[in-house]
């Protein structure tokens, strides 16, 4: 996650972390007895069988010292403090799992790419880099690796089909480049107790003419934000919205993490729009990036993108606490748990563990959350078939510059920490799901009421519409850093939203132009289009059956729609009963999956 989340220190320490490293089935059994217990999707016999495979596969690498790295979030803390020592005791491979900031992870990875020096033997980095990894060809293609050089160290029980995020780590060539390790989404967060308060419901209905509920679109979100802002609840003034606005690198994540797609920027397509993605970057039929500005067929500075920035600014200034304008991501994160925020449109589920702690104002006496999470509302330019939000998928990546024996040892560790033996327990620690078998585990059915809708969302068909940055982005590290500077100018008032996005798309095209001239990415690198006016690209879209760039809508305040949260969750359960959860066809839109005619509300005045 982006992002310096406040971290919960792992409370479990393994006694088997001390002593010399040697492969040991007794150590494996001790690990299963003391740490895993009954929190696994495998039977005890199958757990021991999997551990024996790791012991046997690791024999050529016993005594080797390897180093891997990830950003600092709760899941990776658990891996570093608990699973890494266990792996060492079980396999005899000494693994150091470093925890550093996300920006530092990218910096180390870039340095290794540029220098060829082996800094780390494996990286957990966001699948947002999939377009970068595919085009630069400096990471091992895992599909071929598992069938060839890495076959002897690839777990026969790996079960790639059980992973829910491999579509995000697969390039246009059909090859897997990264193995998901942790995954979480940004969703809509709201005070379930306040939304079900009879006086709040009556007052809202009287003022707006429709029912208070989970907003399906931004128009309803805006009404709810207005309604709660300044309202007194439990003796305190509350706010209808929370966000952050300081000109800081974290402001870039706020937007590259699919904010534009929620507004309706780009084209239809899952996991990302084609030919124009949610960053507004267009590609041709060879997946070569051809532009970012509307003039080249992109959408970064189109009406949908500008609308998304304007709404962000309007809501931040009108409905959030004043201090939010000067906050960064990590500073704003704890605020909803303090009990004065009614809803937040852009909230990361990685905060769940910190939002359910006993004693918080947003948790009741029995330890049940007073809040819920739900699908994000969409903007006026959004149409069915588009992605609706962002999922962060931290994924194991093996650089080609890493010597083969070290890459093999690191690959064993990467598989161990995500193995079926381990994954259920790890997911209870970090709540960042990557396996279908874990999501469906009975232990999460039992825990679900304490997690505010997290389990229900990940079991629902709606989750298919949440995805990371896709393959249209040719160099994520270079392009992502442009966003916070451009949006920061809009947030400070130095530029209008249109001027800020004009600058952003131009700067993105400068980077792509340099890549094109250098030819470093070969025949899958950028090839910029000639410039034309908006009407030209709108006609092209009509001819090709695509959408982006969309012309500006005369009325950007659409009819507000809300839905009952309880009916929404019921509809998810029905959809899951009817369809195989692994079936991509189950990824219907949140709107279709959630709204039955008797549960929808709209503005009667409209």
N, C-alpha and C positions, 0 to 999 in steps of 0.2 A: 504494500500500500504505500501510498505516496506518503514517506510521510512518517513523520516522527510521531507515531502513536504513543500515548503513554503506555508503558509496558507492565504487565503483571509478571512479577518474578516467579519462576517455577518453584513450587514448594516441595517437589519430590526430588530427592537426591538418591542416586543408586549407590549402594555400598560396593557394587561390582565395578565402579569406576576406578578404584585404586588397584595397584598391583601391576605386574607385568602383563603385556598383551599376548595372549595365546588363544587359539580357537578352542572353544570349550562348550560342549552341549550342556554341561552342568550350569554354566553361566547363562545359557539360553533359557533353561528351565527356571532358574532363579528369576530371570527377567520376566518370564511369563507368569510366575507365581506372584511376584511382588508388584509388578507394574501393570501388566495387561489384564490379568485375572479373567473376568468374563466379558470384558469389553473388546470383543473382536468379532469380525464377521465369519471367522473360521472356527471350526471345532478345535479342541485342545490337541487332538491327534494331528490335524492338518497344520496347526501352528508349529508343532514340533517338526513336522515334515518340512515346512518352509524354512525354519531355522537351520535344519540340517543341510538344506540346499545351500544356504548362505555360507555355512561353515566349509562345505566342500569346495564351493566356487572360489572362496577366498584363500585357499591354501597356497597358491602361487605368490600371494601378495602379503603373507604374514610378516609382521615386523615393519612393513612399509609405513612411512609417515605421509599423510596426505592432508591438504588444506582445501576447504570449501568455504563459500561465503554466501550470505543472504542479508537482506535488510532486517532491521530489528522490529519484529512484531511478536505477539505472544506465541504463535505457532512455531516460529523459528527459535524462540527462546527455549521452548520445550525440546525441540530437536537438539539444540546445542547442549543444553544442560542435562538432559535425560537420555535421549536416544543415541547421541554420539558416543557417550561412554559405554552404553549397552552394546552398541555395534562393535566397538573396540574389544570389549571383553569376549564377545561371542565369536568374532572373526579373526582377531589378531591383527587387524589393520588399524593403525593409530590415526584417528581422524580428528582434526581440529576444525570445528565449525565456527567461523568468525561471524559476528553480528555487527554490521555497520549501517550507516544511513543509506537510504535508497540511492541518493545522488552519488554517494561514494562507491556503491556497487557498480553503477554505470561507468563511473570514471575508471575504476580498475579494469572493467571489461574492455573499455575503449583503449586503454593503455596496452592491454594484451593484444588486442586486434592490431594496433598500429606498430607495436614493437616486435611482436612474435615471442616475447618473453613469457614464460609460463608463471603467472602470478598466483592463480588459483587453479586447482584441478577440476573444479566444477563451480558453476554459478547458479544461484536461484535468482533469476531476473524476470521482470514482467514479460508476458507474452506480447505486450505492446511492441516489442522489438522484433516480431516475427518477420516483418517486411525487411528490416535491416539485416537480420541473420540470413534470410533467403538470398538477398541481392548481393551481399558481400561474400557469401560462401566461406566464412571463417569459422563456422561451427559445424560440428559433426551432424550429418543427416542421420537421425536416430533410426529411421526405417531401414536404411541400408546397413547401418552400424549393428543393429540387433540381428540382422540376417547374416552378417559376415564377421568382421573383426571382433565384435562384441557378443557374438552368439554364445560363447562359453560362459559369459558372465551375465546373461539375460535370463531372469527368473521365469521358468515355465509357467509360474502362477501369476505373472505380472498382470495379465488380463486387461489389455488396453481398452477393450470394449466397455469395461466397468468405469473408466474415467469419464467425467462429464465435460471436461474442457479440451479434449484433443482437437476439436474442430478449430479452436483458437490458436493452436500451436502447429497447425498444418499449413504449409505454403501452397501456392497455386500449382506447384509441380506434384502435389499429392503426397509429399513426404512429410513426416513428423520431424520437427527440428527441436522441440522442447517437450519435457515431460512435466505435466502439472504437479505441483506440490501443495499449494494452498490457493483458495479461491474465495472471493467474497464480492458482493455487489453493492452499488449505491442504490438505495431505495427511498421510498417515502416513509417518514416517521411521524407519528401523531399520538396525542394523548387520548387514548381510547376512553378513559373515564370522563374526560371533559366532553368528548363528542357524544357520549351517551347520557349526559346530564339533561334532565327533562327541561329545565329552564333554558339552558343553552340551545337545545333543539328548538324549543318554541320561539325563542327570540330570533334565532337565525331564520326560521321559516317565515316569521312575520316580516323580517326585513328584506329577504331575498326571494321569497316565493318558491323555494324548493328545499328539500331536506338536507340537513347537515350530515355529511358522510365523507367517505374517502373520495377525494377529487379525482376524476378521470382525466380532466384537462386543466390547463393552466388558468383558464377563465374561472373555474370553480376554486382552484387553489388561491387565486387572488382575492376572491370574495371572502374565503375563510380567513385568510391572513388579515384582511381589513376588519372582519368581525371580532376576532380575538384581540387584536392590538389595542391596548389601553383598557381592556376589560379587567375587572377585579374578580379574582377567583381565590378562595381561601385566604382572603385578607391581603393579597398581593397583586400588583399590576402585572399583567402577562403580555406576551408578544405573539403575533401570529406567524412568525417566520424567524429563521436563524440562518446565517451565512457568514462569510468573512470577506474582507476587501483589501487587506494590506498588499502593497506592491511587493511581492515576494515570490520566489519560485513555486511555492505551494499554490499560488493563485493560478498558475498555468495548469496544474493537475485538475483544478476545479472545472476547467473548460475542455481540456483534451480528453478527460474522462467522460466523454459522450454527452456533455450538456447540449451541444448543437443538435445532436440526433434527437434528443427529447423535444426540441423545438420543432423538428421536421426538416432539418438540413440534410442534404444528400439524397440518395436514391433508396428504393426498396432493396431488400436483400438481407439475409441472415447467414453468417453472423455480422456481416457489414454490407453496406450499400454498394452496388456496382451499377454503372461505372464510377459514380461519385460516392465517396464514403462520408462519414460523419465529420471528418476534418475539413471537408470540402475539396479534397484532392481527387482529381479525375485520372483514370487510367484508360488506356486503349485495349484492344482485344488481345494484346500480348502482355497485359499487365504492366505496361510501362507508364509511369506517372506523366501526365501530359499538361497539367496545370492546376492551379489553386484558385486564381481569381476568376470571376465570372467571364471576363474577356477571353479566357482560354478554355471555357467550359466547366470551370470549377465552381465551388459554391461557398468558399470561405468568407467572401464579402457579399454574399447574396442576401436577399431580404430575410430569409429564415434565420441566418446567422446574426444579422444585425438585430432582428427582433429578439433573439435569445439574449444578447448582451443588454439590450434595453430593459427587458423584464428583470434580469438579474440586478441591474442598478436600481430600478424603481422599487423593487421589493426590499432590497438591502436598506435603502434609505427610509422607506415609509413604514416597514413592518418589523424590522429587527431591532434589537437594542442598539443604541447609538455607538457603543464601543465596538460592535462587530465590524464596523468599517475600518478599524485599525488593527484587526486581528488577523493572524495567520491560521492555517488549517489546524495545527496542533493546539493553538490557543482557543479556537472556537469549539473544538470537539467536545469538551466536557460540559459545555453550557446547557444543552437540553436536559442533562441528568440533574441539573440544579432546580428544576421544577417550575420555570417561568415561560417555557416555550410550548406553544400549542401544536406546532407542526414544523417539519423541515423537509423540503422537497428533495434535498440532495444529501443523504445520510449513509455512511458506509456501515455495512453489517459487521465489519471487523470491530466496531465499537460495542457489539452486543454484550460481550462478557463484562465490560465495564458499566453497562447500563442496567444490570440485573443484580447488583450487589446489595446485600441487606443494609437497610438504614438510609438508602437514598430516598429523596422526596418522590421519585417516580416508581417506587416499589412499595407494595402494601405490607401489612403486618405478617402475612403468610409467605412473603417472599415472591409474590406474583407481580409481574410488571403492570403498571398502570397504562402502559403505552403499547402500541403495535407497530409493525412495519407492513408495508403494502406496496404494490407496484407503483412506480412513479407516474404522475400525470404527464400528459404530453401537450405540446404546444399546437398552435393553430395550423402550422404547416405540416404537421405529422399526418401520415396516412397509414392505413393498415398494411402491414408487410415490412415496415421499417423496424430497425432495432429501437429499443425504448430506454436503454440505459447501459451502464458500464459494469463489467465484472473485471476485477483485478485477478489475474491468474499468474502467480509467481511460479516459475517453471524451471526445472533443472536443465542446464545447458552445458554441453561439453565443447570446448574450443578445440579446433584442429591443432593449435600450437601446443596443446597438452600432450606429453609423451603417452604412447598407447597404454603402457602398463599402469600409469597413474590414472589415466582416464578410466580404465577398467575398474580399478579399485574404487574410484569416486562413483562410478556408475552403480556399483554394488551398494554403496551407502545411499545413493539417491533412491534406489528401489526399496531398500530396507525401511526408510522413514515413511514411505508411502505404501508399504506392503499391506495386504489384507490382514495379516496378523496384527499390525500396529495401528492401522488407520482409524479405526473407531475410537480408540483411546486418545490418539493425537487430536482427533476432531472434537472430542469433549473438552480438551484443553484450549484449543484455539478457535473452534467454531468456524473453520474455513474449509468447507467440504470440497473434496475432489472425486470421490467415488460414489456411484449410485448405491452400491451395497451398504455403504456407511450411512447415507441419507435414509435408507429404508430400515436400518437396524432398529430393533425393538427398544433399545436403550434411548434412542432419540424420540421414539413415539412417547415414551414415558416422560422424557424431559421437555418435550415440545411446549407444554403450557407455561413453562418458566422462561421461554426464549422469545416471546412476543411476536411470533409469526415467522421466525427464521426457518424452522423446519418445514412449515407449510409451504413457504415460498419455494424452497429448494425441491420439494416434492411436486410442485405444480408445473403445468405446461408453460406458465408465464415466464419461467426462468430462461427459456430459449431466446428471449428477446433482449437479454442483457449480455453484452459481449465486450471484450477488450478492443483496443485499437487494432485495426486490420492490416492487411498486406499492402494497401495503397501507399502507406507512409514509407518512403524509401530510406530514410535515415532518422530514426526516432530521436536519438540524442541531440542531433543538430537542430531538428525542427521543433521539438517540444520546448526548448528553451526560449523560442521566439514568442510563445503564447503569453507568458506572464507579463512580459514587457508591454505587449500590445494592449492586453486587457487592463493592465495596471494604469495605462494612460487614460483609458475610458473611465476606470473607477475613480481616478483622481480629478477628472474633469478636464485634463489637458487635451483630450481629443473626444470628439463625438463617437458613438458606437460605430457609425459608418466609416469615419476616418481611421479608427483603430483597426477595423477589420480589413480596410483597404491596405493599410500598412502591413498587416500580418500576411495577407495573401501575397503581396509583392515580395516580402522578405522570404517567404517559403519558396517562391519561384526563383529567387536569386540562388538559394541553396541548390535547388533542382537543376538550375542552369549550369552551375559549377560542376555538379555530378555528371551532367550530360557531356560537357566539354571534356572532362577528365576521362570519361569512358570507363571509370573504375568498376562500374556495375554491369558492364557488358550490354548484351541485348535485352536485359530486363531492367536496365536503369532508365532514368527519365528521358523523355523525348517530347519537348514542349510543343503544344499546338500553336498555330497562328492565332492572332487576336481577332475577335469579332464582337459585335454588340450583343446585348442580352437577347434581343428578338431572334437572332440567328440560333443561339443555343436552345432557346425555348422551342423553336421549330424542330431542331435536331432531336430534342427529347420526345416531342410528339411523334416524329417519324419512327423513332427507335423504340417507342413504348416505355420510355423511362420518365423520370420526373425532374431531376435537377439540371440547371438551377430553376427554381420556381419564381415566377414574377411576384411582386409585392401584392398582398391582399388588401383590398380597400378597407375591410373591417377585420382587425386583428383581435377583437374581443368577441370570441365565439360564444355560442350558447353554453352556459356552464352545466356540467353533468357530474353528479356524485353517485356513489354506490354504497350500499350497506356492507361494512367489513365482514360481518358474520355470513351474509349471503355470498360474498366473494369467496371466502374460505370454503364454503360448502360446494360452490361450483368447481373449485379446484379439485376437491375430493372426487366429485362425479367424473371429471375429465380423466383423472388418474385411474379410476375404476374401469373406464371405457377404453383406455389406450395404454399400450406398452410405454412405460416411462422413458425408455431409451430410444423410442421412435422419434426421429426428427420431425415427423409429421405432427407430433403432439405439440409442437411449438406454435400454437395458434396465438393470436394477439391477446394481450391482457383484457382488451375490451370485449372480444368475443367470448373469452373464457370466463369473464367475471360478471357480465351484465345480462340478467334476464329482464324482460320488460317490466315485471312487477317490482324490481329492486332499483330501477334507475330513477333519477330525479333530474329535472331540468328547470331552467328559469321559465316559469309560465308566462312572464311578461314578454319573453322573446318569441 
